[in-house]
Amino acid sequence: MVGCVCKEMKRRFTIYGKCYHPSNFQSRAFASKVAGPQRIDAIFTNSSVGIDEYLPNASLVLDTYKKLDFVLIADFFHESRCLLYHQLGHDAPADALAYIEEACKCHSQNSSKVNNIRVTHHELGHRSILRDLPENITSKISQLTTVDTKIYMMALKDFMSRIASLESVLGRRVLCDSILEKLEPELAYLGGHNNSFSVAKLYNLEKNHLPTGII
């Protein structure tokens, strides 16, 4: 599986520059010392890149992750903006402070302040629902994202901890139950073949770890 169809993969063609290998796409970027590690041609044009690059060292990936100042979760883009603007503190511009006050509360997603822009990179768009994919496809996706899944779970846990802390500071809910319910079936695959993961339970777990919770 690759980002585009390339004939005679072992040969170097110009088209390689337009292809990418999807295996552990995010974590390879965190761990690789090679520029453009996602490109198909990287394995052929750089002798230091071997097939093992497609299964990066998880420890190196986590080390890079821990050095980042801020990590946004695309599944929770609006809530991530709230965290970022709050993290800026007194350095936050007036618009960011207004966003926190007006939009960072439940049932405010329709606020004029929430002006998130969604970009479609493919002519056919993106699937709105992933859970209806055939099992043989989801199995391949799991094989291609073993390290990416680990780093995502780490980032998701940190996100839930930070959003719970933000809610405690603001004295109100920022991450709504309706959002959690929407993503519950979409993220269940993180629990493996039995789809045992619950994003709502993770949120509640992190919230209950705070000295005081939001009722």
C-alpha positions in Angstrom: 0.0 0.0 0.0 1.5 3.4 -1.0 0.2 6.9 -1.5 0.1 6.4 -5.3 0.6 3.6 -7.7 4.2 3.2 -8.8 5.3 0.5 -11.2 8.5 -1.4 -10.7 9.0 -0.2 -7.2 12.7 -1.3 -7.1 13.6 1.1 -9.9 14.1 4.8 -9.4 11.6 7.0 -11.4 10.7 10.6 -11.2 7.3 9.6 -10.0 8.7 8.4 -6.7 8.9 12.0 -5.7 5.1 12.1 -5.7 4.6 8.9 -3.7 4.8 8.2 0.0 4.9 5.1 2.1 2.1 5.2 4.7 3.7 2.9 7.3 3.9 4.8 10.6 3.8 8.0 8.8 3.9 10.3 11.8 6.3 8.4 14.0 8.9 8.0 11.1 9.0 11.8 10.9 9.7 11.9 14.7 12.5 9.3 14.6 14.2 9.6 11.2 17.4 11.6 10.6 16.7 11.6 6.9 15.0 14.5 5.2 11.6 13.5 3.8 11.5 10.0 5.4 7.9 9.5 4.2 8.9 9.5 0.5 9.1 6.2 -1.4 12.4 7.3 -3.0 14.1 7.8 0.4 14.8 4.0 0.7 16.5 4.0 -2.7 18.4 7.3 -2.7 19.8 7.2 0.8 21.9 4.2 1.8 21.3 4.9 5.5 17.6 4.2 5.1 16.6 0.6 5.2 13.3 -1.2 5.3 13.4 -0.9 9.2 12.8 2.8 8.8 9.2 1.9 8.2 9.0 0.5 11.7 10.8 3.3 13.7 12.2 2.9 17.2 9.3 3.6 19.5 11.7 5.0 22.2 13.2 7.5 19.9 9.7 8.5 18.8 8.5 9.1 22.4 11.7 11.1 23.2 10.9 13.4 20.3 7.3 13.7 21.3 8.2 14.7 24.9 10.4 17.5 23.6 7.5 19.2 21.8 6.0 22.3 23.4 2.5 21.6 22.1 0.7 18.8 20.4 -2.7 19.3 18.7 -5.1 16.4 18.3 -6.8 16.7 15.0 -9.9 14.7 16.2 -10.3 17.5 18.9 -9.2 20.5 16.8 -11.4 23.0 18.5 -10.6 21.9 22.0 -6.9 21.9 21.1 -7.2 25.5 20.1 -8.6 26.2 23.5 -5.6 24.5 25.1 -3.1 26.4 22.9 -4.6 29.8 23.5 -4.7 29.2 27.3 -1.1 28.0 27.2 -0.1 31.3 25.7 -1.3 33.0 28.8 -0.7 36.8 28.9 1.1 36.6 25.5 -2.1 35.5 23.8 -3.6 38.0 21.4 -7.0 39.6 22.1 -8.7 37.3 19.6 -7.4 34.2 21.3 -8.5 35.4 24.7 -12.0 36.1 23.2 -12.0 32.6 21.7 -11.4 31.1 25.2 -14.2 33.2 26.7 -16.8 32.8 24.0 -16.1 29.5 22.3 -14.3 27.3 24.8 -17.5 26.0 26.5 -19.9 23.3 25.7 -22.5 23.8 23.0 -20.6 26.8 21.6 -19.3 25.0 18.5 -21.7 27.2 16.4 -20.3 30.4 17.8 -19.0 32.8 15.2 -15.6 32.6 16.9 -15.3 28.9 15.9 -14.0 29.5 12.4 -12.1 26.2 11.9 -11.3 25.6 8.2 -11.3 22.1 6.8 -9.1 21.4 3.9 -9.7 18.6 1.5 -6.5 17.3 -0.2 -8.1 14.7 -2.5 -10.7 15.2 -5.2 -12.9 12.4 -3.8 -12.6 13.9 -0.3 -12.2 11.8 2.9 -14.4 9.1 4.3 -16.7 10.5 7.0 -16.9 7.1 8.7 -14.0 4.7 8.9 -15.6 1.9 11.0 -17.5 0.4 8.1 -14.3 -0.6 6.3 -13.8 -4.3 5.6 -11.9 -6.2 8.3 -9.1 -7.1 5.8 -8.6 -3.3 5.2 -8.6 -2.4 8.9 -6.2 -5.2 9.6 -3.7 -3.8 7.1 -4.1 -0.3 8.6 -3.3 -1.7 12.0 -0.2 -3.4 10.7 0.9 -0.1 9.1 0.4 2.0 12.2 1.8 0.0 15.1 4.1 2.7 16.3 1.8 5.6 15.2 -0.9 4.1 17.4 1.4 4.1 20.4 2.3 7.7 20.0 -1.3 8.7 19.3 -2.4 7.0 22.5 0.3 8.8 24.5 -0.8 12.2 22.9 -4.5 11.4 23.5 -3.9 10.6 27.2 -1.9 13.8 27.6 -4.6 15.8 25.8 -7.3 14.5 28.1 -5.3 15.3 31.1 -4.7 18.9 29.9 -8.3 19.4 28.9 -9.5 18.3 32.3 -7.1 20.7 33.9 -8.3 23.5 31.7 -11.9 22.8 32.6 -10.9 22.9 36.2 -9.3 26.3 35.8 -12.2 27.7 33.8 -14.9 26.2 36.0 -16.8 24.8 33.0 -16.8 21.9 30.5 -14.9 22.5 27.3 -14.9 19.0 25.9 -18.6 18.1 25.5 -20.2 14.8 25.9 -21.7 15.1 22.4 -18.2 15.2 21.0 -17.0 12.2 23.0 -20.1 10.3 21.9 -19.5 11.1 18.3 -15.8 9.9 18.5 -16.5 6.9 20.7 -17.1 4.4 17.8 -14.5 6.1 15.6 -11.7 5.6 18.1 -12.8 2.2 19.5 -10.3 0.5 17.1 -7.5 1.7 19.4 -8.4 -1.1 21.7 -7.4 -3.8 19.2 -9.5 -6.5 17.6 -12.1 -6.3 20.2 -12.6 -2.5 19.9 -12.4 -2.1 23.6 -11.0 1.4 23.8 -13.4 4.1 25.1 -12.4 7.8 24.7 -15.1 8.8 27.1 -13.7 6.6 29.8 -10.2 8.0 29.2 -11.5 11.5 29.6 -13.4 10.6 32.8 -10.3 8.8 34.2 -8.1 11.8 33.6 -10.7 14.2 35.1 -11.1 12.0 38.2 -7.3 12.3 38.7 -7.6 16.0 39.4 -7.9 17.3 43.0 -11.3 18.7 42.1 -13.5 17.7 39.2 -16.1 19.4 37.1 -19.6 18.4 38.0 
